[in-house]
Amino acid sequence: MKQFFKMMFASALGVCVAVMILVFVTISAVISMAATMGETTYIPKENTVYKITLDGVLSDQVLENPLDELMGEKSNLLSLKSLLYSIEQAKLNDKVTGIYLDAKMLSAGSASLEALRRALIDFKTSGKFVIAYADNFTQGCYYLCSVADKVYLNPQGLLDIHGLASQTMFYTGLLDKLGVEMQIFKVGTYKGAVEPFILDKLSDANRAQIDSYIGSVWGNIVNGISTSRSLKAEVVNQYANEGYLFSEPTKAVELGFIDALKYRSDVEELIKNMACQSGTLLKTAPYDKMIAVTAQEKPQDGKIAVLYAEGPIEQNEPASFPFSASNVITEKVANELIKLKNDASVKAVVLRVNSPGGSAYTSEQIWKQVVELKKVKPIVISMGDVAASGGYYIACAANKIIAEPNTLTGSIGIFGMFPNVAGTLNKVDLTMDVVKTNTYADFGDISRPMSDGERALLQGHVERGYQTFIKRCADGRGKTTAEIDAIGQGRVWTGSQAVEIGLVDELGGIELAITSAAELAEVEAYSVTHVSTQKDFLTTLMEKELENIKLQFVQSFLGSSFQEFAMLNQIKHSTGIQARIPFDIKPL
């Protein structure tokens, strides 16, 4: 009994300490934010160079966490929205003379990199310079930096151009050993999301679509590099095929990928001279300063609202521990569309979709509000790195769909997976028995295989869901259901391919989507307002912070295996029929 009370006291003390820490951290965060509220505007000095450090993870939007700075940690997240804004402001500001790209370990999708490339190319039209340097160039960073006026590499550095590959892990053998059978219901020849649970290698159809889409993405990357560097496409592929990334760095100079081998100090001295700066050190403005440059106010006839839908589509927000994504799409997006429809100051809406899909039910609710908003004012879709399956479902009814060339989209198909653990129970000598009043009263019992009647009901339900999906797409795109079915069947397309088959209207980024929305609304003078369904930091602090600490511990413990466990957990907690792309899209 004495030991019991000691343990109880220790647990209570631990809880009290944790609460006290959270209260202290919350108060400190509030003080920190209050102290910086009046310092949100940055005015560049003469001959400023905007230094963009290409490091960390790039996503459409980033919810700032004041705890990072408070605890002495550097935030490793970059917002595509903020980067595009800062490059535009650097172009317009007379005191900014150029951009210095310091390439490190940026993790980003190829569609996001394409948007940044386009912004940098536009920046160069102002006559200002863009210089890029890296100790080592990753493939994605080089694809972005190849648009620079000059590209420099450390004399002992590497230029990594190796091509694209897609790997799929199959769990069938593991499930067999555990005695678990996955009962599959799907529509779509190419809907490969279920294959890891029923096969031990890719089906021919799935292999063909992966080969098609990664070939299209790689072709766009090669064309971008070859155009920017005045190289033949064959030279880019030769570099990858010959494994030249492990050659002497002089090879990259010889073939025309790199302008010269220079140390960082030499490059920064060169940039200092180009910017007409005096003194011994290069004076730069970092990302967190340039995003605080205030845009010039213009006369306004109304607002164009940009609503962000980023992450998997779920019926409910998942618990933060242990395998949740930082961003999810729920019915909150539908609710925001209702608000924007009823806001008279908003003349048009851009829905920015960056999602692999998910819950078919939630996708339907968002689709409905896109349809309703379209009756009142224009809505244009801007697709990010991926807008597929449920991500395409929520986009298909818009007035116009705009995608990047390397956006992954389509995947029009649905599936459902239900485990049968009878084999597992047999291994441990557990048995089950049931008494029921009606035929399907025990529907969903995972301790036994489904009956033929249950299988027929579920397959019919999935097929009706698919017919609804292709009907939504056909109505939105002005096609017949047969035409959509022919390009549907769960097949994934790149943005470039999707334009050719009519799933997408035009290639471009969010800036094109905004101007298109303004044109449809017949508004010439407008402001842009950004809308997110994410909670602000203080609202989520008490809910998430302790769980995030646990999450970091689990990530550290599992290492490279974390993503596989995360995917399994996501499937476990997915409810209802799924409209989800069958791949995890890895950044360049």
Sequence and secondary structure as in RCSB ss.txt:
>XXXX:A:sequence
MKQFFKMMFASALGVCVAVMILVFVTISAVISMAATMGETTYIPKENTVYKITLDGVLSDQVLENPLDELMGEKS
NLLSLKSLLYSIEQAKLNDKVTGIYLDAKMLSAGSASLEALRRALIDFKTSGKFVIAYADNFTQGCYYLCSVADK
VYLNPQGLLDIHGLASQTMFYTGLLDKLGVEMQIFKVGTYKGAVEPFILDKLSDANRAQIDSYIGSVWGNIVNGI
STSRSLKAEVVNQYANEGYLFSEPTKAVELGFIDALKYRSDVEELIKNMACQSGTLLKTAPYDKMIAVTAQEKPQ
DGKIAVLYAEGPIEQNEPASFPFSASNVITEKVANELIKLKNDASVKAVVLRVNSPGGSAYTSEQIWKQVVELKK
VKPIVISMGDVAASGGYYIACAANKIIAEPNTLTGSIGIFGMFPNVAGTLNKVDLTMDVVKTNTYADFGDISRPM
SDGERALLQGHVERGYQTFIKRCADGRGKTTAEIDAIGQGRVWTGSQAVEIGLVDELGGIELAITSAAELAEVEA
YSVTHVSTQKDFLTTLMEKELENIKLQFVQSFLGSSFQEFAMLNQIKHSTGIQARIPFDIKPL
>XXXX:A:secstr
 HHHHHHHHHHHHHHHHHHHHHHHHHHHHHHHHHHHGGG      TTEEEEEEEEEEEES     HHHHHTT   
 EEEHHHHHHHHHHHHH TTEEEEEEEEEEEE  HHHHHHHHHHHHHHHTTT EEEEEESSB HHHHHHHTTSSE
EEE TT  B            HHHHHHHT EEEEEEE TT GGGGGGT SS  HHHHHHHHHHHHHHHHHHHHHH
HHHHT  HHHHHHHHHTTGGGS THHHHHHTS SEE  HHHHHHHHHHHTT  SSS  EE HHHHTT        
S EEEEEEEES B SS   STTT  S  B THHHHHHHHHHH TTEEEEEEEEEE EEEHHHHHHHHHHHHHHHT
TS EEEEEEEEEETHHHHTTTTSSEEEE TT EEE   EEEEEEE HHHHHHTT       SSTTTTTT TTS  
 HHHHHHHHHHHHHHHHHHHHHHHHHHT  HHHHHHH TT EEEHHHHHHHTS SEE  HHHHHHHHHHHHT SS
 EEEEE  S  HHHHHHHHHHHHHHHHHHHHHHGGGHHHHHHHHHHHH  SSEEE SS     
